[in-house]
Amino acid sequence: MIKLFLALLISTNLFALSPFSLEGIKSVNIKVIDKSKLIPKYHLDSMKNQIEMELKNLDVKTSSDIFSNLIIKVQGDKIANSYAFHISMFIVEESSPVRDKKQENMSITYYKDDFFDTTDKTLIDDTKESMIDYLLGDFIEQYREEN
């Protein structure tokens, strides 16, 4: 019984879809928020530019007249001789609940995050790897599957 439960748990995790949908995303405003204040602005600007280029390659405009923001939030703290980081990528959009179409809300319609530790020597590379390779990579993969 335990083996069956573990097999079911492992197989659903391997093929689990995100609870968020990227279907129909045509334009977003990109915002990078650095709460850590540990990464130089020019590195964050470079990463933001790379994200913009990747989205343009997907035919997603990086300027939107409607409230649709792709937010990359960087949080981190120095602990002894290393750093602990939490980077999240999410989309916040205007939405109307089914129960009352007149009511306007803001909803998180996509969310993915990453936790890691790093050192002075690898801080920039690890941040870029998390933001571009991991978070944006998963975003692009899901976007291509759904659109």
N, C-alpha and C positions, 0 to 999 in steps of 0.2 A: 504494500500500500504506500509506504513512504517512497519507494523507488518510482512508482507511478506519479505521485505528487511532484517529486523533484524533476522528473522528465517533463511533465506538463509545465512546470514553472520555468524551466530552462528554455523549452521550445517557444513559449509565449514571449519571453524576454528577447530571444533572438530575432523574432519576426514581429515584434510589437511596433505598431505605428504610433506616431506622435498623436497626442490628443488634440493637437493644434493643426489647423489647415492653412496652407499657403496658396490654395486655389484662388485664382482671380486677382492676385496681388499684381498691380500694374505700376504703382508708384508709391514711394515712401520718402519721407524726410529722414536723413541720417543724423543722429545725435550721438556724440561720444561724451560720456560724463565720467570724469576721473575723480572719484572721491578719495583716492589714495594720495594723490599729489606726489607720487614717487616716480612717475614716468615723465620724462621731458616731453613738452608739448609737441615738438617737431616729430618725435617718434609716433605719438598718437595721431597727428595729422597725416603722417605717411600711411599708417594703418587704415585710417578713414578713407584716404584716397584709393587705397587698394580695394577696400570694400566697395566703394563707388564704382570702380572699374569692373569688378566682378558682377555687380548688379546690372550694370549697363550691358554686359555680355549676355545676361539673361533677358534682356529687353525690359528691365524694370527701371523706370525713371527714378532718379534720386532727388527729385523735387516734386512735391505734391501740394496741390491747392487745398485738398481735403485733409482732415486731421488723421494722418497715418504716419506714425513715427517708428522707425527702426532705431532702437536705442541700444547702445553698447555701454554698459555700466561697469566701471573698473573700481573695485574695492580692494584695498590691501593694507597691510600693516607690517612693520618691521618687528621681528621677534628675535632677540639676541643677534646672531650673525646671519639670519636668513629672513625671508619675507613669506608671508602667507597671503595668497590672492584668491579673490572670487571675481570672476568675470561673467556677466550675464548679457545675453542678447535677446531682446524681446521686441515685439511689435505691439504698439498701443494704437487702437483705432476707435473712432466713434461707432456706436452701435445702438440699436433699438431692440429691446427685448420683445419676444413674441407676445407676451401678455399685455403689452401696452406700446404700440408703435409710436405714439406721441412722445414717449419718454426717451430722452437721449442720455446715453451713458458712454463712458470710456471703458474699453475692454482690452485685456491682454489677449491677443489672438495668436501669439506665438511666443514661446519661451524655451530657452536652453541655457544652461550655465555650466561653469567649470570651476573647480577648486584645485589649486596647486601650490606647492612651495617652491621657492627659488632662492638664488643667491645674487650678490652684486654682479658677478661675472655673467650670469645667464638671465638676468631680469628682463631685458628687452627681447631677447630671443624667445624666452618662455612665454612672455606676454603675447608676442606676435604669433607664436605657434598656437596658443590657446584661442586667440581672437580670430585669426585668419584660417589656419589649417583645421582646427577642430570645430569651433562654433559656426563660422561662415561655411566651412566645408559641408557640415550636416545640413545647414540651411539650403545651400545650393542643391544638394542631392534630393532633399525633400521637395524643393520647388520644381525641379525637373520631373520628378515622378508625378506631381499633381497638376502640372500645367502642360 
